[in-house]
Amino acid sequence: MTAELVRGQNHPLSQVRLEIRVSAGRPVTAAATLGDESGRVPGVEWVAHPGVPTLPGLEVSRQAAADHRLAVDLDAVSASVHRVSVLLALPTGVGGPASFGSVAAPFVAVTGLDGTEVATYTITGLDAESAVVALELYRRQGAWKVRAVGQGYAGGLAELLADQGLSQAHQLAAGINDAVVQGLARSVPAPPPRTADGDRSRQAAASTLGPDQGASPYSTQNPQGAGPYGPAQNPQGTQGAGYPAGAAPADPAPQPTSPGTPSAPTPPGAGGPIDYSHPRRGTGAPPPPPPTAPPARPGQPATPVAGDATGWSMEERLYNQVWGMFEDLARTTAAYRSAVDFAETRMEKELDQVLSDPRSRMGGQGDAAREAAQARHLQLVDQAREALDRDLVQLGAEADVVEPALPAAYARWDNPVWHAYRVPMEMPMAVRLGDLRLPESDPLSIPMLVRLPLERGLWIDSGRVGSSEGAFADSHDLRRLAMESAVAHMARLLAVHPADEFTVHVIDPAGSGARQLEPLVRSGVLAAPPAAGAAGVAQVLGRLTERVDLVQMAVRGGMTDSLPPGFDTAHQLLVVNDFPHGFDDRAVNQLRYLADEGPGVGVHLMMVADREDAGGYGPLLDPLWRGLLRLTPVPDDHLADPWVGHAWTYEPSLVPPGSQVLQQVLTQVAQARAKY
């Protein structure tokens, strides 16, 4: 049975040799990109387009056409390839349409080699876009799925390729268009529109492909027996809000290397052996294979395994796996919401048609039409919910095996891993700041992992929030909860860093957070007692501002070895409670300076404040508010995912009431810090 997908919906693939058929009505350019686990395209050699139509396991058309057939062999692609994105773009400079809004909606079908349709997708809703990611084939837990994407770009192919992480996007887009223009000069006219006779339409489409488009990639084998793309790159090479992404490959031109420095990986087609050396480790061995799940029975989902994502360590695999679960939940929920919206729109349209006809407005005929429209609506909603529930069951099973396997930096405070806690020797990739969930998936939640070192400061909002928990709490309770949440975050950051690599400074001008800060003060893990009063505020801010200036001058002058003896090279965290109490204009300017310049030299900021209280400074603090990551002490739906933009409910990671785990962890941290 063919799956008719809507935007964001996915469908499992039972075959690895496929054809992707495109029907657009007007000549379009078809291309495909190969992405790593995060979806990024490391280089131009990962793109199949009319100028380079074949890659191992993939072949696209050599020219623009109204109909395309792309051949895919998922078993033949490299193991480092986790996504195959199918792109469509309108050629420029040939007198054709400038946007997809002026042409018929493109139709894409994934079929088997015998022509049997597996999934179809009609790309609707395009307007000024001239390039679109039609769909993607992606690897999930050892199996492949197809997802309807439909993401359009008004900036054309260059903007699309740049969004996928390709640094040479504009040059490649220009080269693709040049190849298309040359191909159009020798192309045959577009075929007639599809008719009800499927065989005749397929024959017409085949006649327009030309001799260059008839070859199959399945006969193309790699004589070396190895994929050309090399190993998965280190996700720590990227920046942002924590996306697990690969580092861009080295430039194909040979570069001089010093003795002992790993050489750059050989690009595909350049010949020679593949260098598997990690960019940050002196080893020439490929990454160890992740644990694999036992093969699934036909028709049954794969058994989830903790750490089955790619990575150089179990920590990195679990990090990538959590983000894969995050993306899957975002997209499967988007598909469900889109299907429900479609069902409601269709029912409203059918009811409008019934009411617009006076003959069917009254009587049994009108009632029957309304009942039929409502029945079709319920059927579509039930089908969408069934697909969502199927995906939620699989994600829930995966969460059940992943959560107990998480290291301390990723685990909740009630995880038994904290009972075996030891102060680490290396900084982790990320830290858990809470959990995220959606209304449709409750009680399933996804750990909120933020990359380290922190690239954005944190604002723990002690003001009123939109959730029911915050609406019925008074201001005193919210301030207390905000400080408890901040203490839990401070303790976790101290616990996951080596003893000599993280220092915490606290400003509490009025002493309102003394009770919540007591565990930190009593254990002795703070750099100094919390600063009080205006004098304490000025002293701490002045010291950290001087530190930022000193490190910046040393870095710019290339004299980092000339820092004063005994200089604390650890990352610094400044925690400000009850802002703006005790702050004058000079202190506010210093605070903004630390928020803007501090993260680049290892000085980070955590604010515990009410936005309304800080409003007295006017727009001066608006950039600070926007630049920090807002967290709440109670559940609130204010965070958005980077793929679909859902409003996720954030729940802070707090220590269970009555638990002694926080004190035990802080005691070990204090003992380790005393040795230094």
Secondary structure, DSSP 8 states (H G I E B T S, - for coil): --EEE-TT-EEE-S-SEEEEEEEEEEEEEEEEEEE-TTS---SGGGEEBTTB-EETTEE--SS-EEEEEEEEETTTS-TT--EEEEEEE--SSSS--SSGGGS---EEEEEETTS-EEEEEE----SS-SEEEEEEEEEETTEEEEEEEEEEETTHHHHHHHHTT-TTHHHHHHHHHHHHHHHHTT---------S-HHHHHHHHHHTT-GGG---GGG---TTSS-TT-S---GGG--SSS---------SS-----TT-------TTS-S------TTSS--S------------TTS-----TT-S--SSHHHHHHHHHHHHHHHHHHHHHHHHHHHHHHHHHHHHHHHHHHH-HHHHSHHHHHHHHHHHHHHHHHHHHHHHHHHHHHHHHHHHHHHHHGGG--TTTS-TTSGGGGG----SS--SEEEEEEEE-GGGTT--EEEEEESS-SS-EEEE-S--SSHHHHTS-HHHHHHHHHHHHHHHHHHHHHHS-TTSEEEEEE-TT-TTHHHHHHHHHHT-SSSS-B-HHHHHHHHHHHHHHHHHHHHHHHHTT-GGGS-TT---SEEEEEEEEETTT--HHHHHHHHHHHHHSGGGTEEEEEEE-HHHHGGGGGGGHHHHHHSEEE-SS-EEEEE-SSS--EEEEEE----TT--HHHHHHHHHHHHHHT-
